[in-house]
Amino acid sequence: MPQVIAIAFKTKKQGAMLEVQSALVTKESGVAQDIYGKPGKRQVTLMSRQQWQAACDQVKHELPWTVRRANIMVDGIKFNASYVGKQLIIGDLILEVTGETAPCKKMEMACPGLEAALAVEWRGGVTCRVIEPGQITVMDDVTAA
């Protein structure tokens, strides 16, 4: 069963990603305290451990997952276009996948070649909107519906 393996957020622009074991995710703020969690199509971002590892393998560097600046890392899911419109259920939290998270120039600044490595096969992850709020914790199961 796919699981949440990490949760993070940023409290200020240019700030560091703060990792937590548990977080409240709401319709108003996405992952609580996240500066970018306002309502919309990109309220919460998820990435796959397997796809992140493929990108790291391609650039030949083991990088911390927080370099990607996603909110939630999951294990056991490989995101692709078929996920758009689906719901991801994590406990009481329900997210709707709205699209692919396109890598930006900040990825290239973090590691040469990373932007290109994330640009294929949805390795950059997915963007989501909050449908139902909920508290999430590392090791929670993730179900796609």
Secondary structure, DSSP 8 states (H G I E B T S, - for coil): --EEEEEEE-SSTT---EEESEEEEETTTEETT-TT-SSSTTSEEEEEHHHHHHHHHHHT----GGGG--SEEEES----GGGTT-EEEETTEEEEEEEE----HHHHHHSTTHHHHHTSTTTT-EEEEEEE-EEEETT-B-EE-
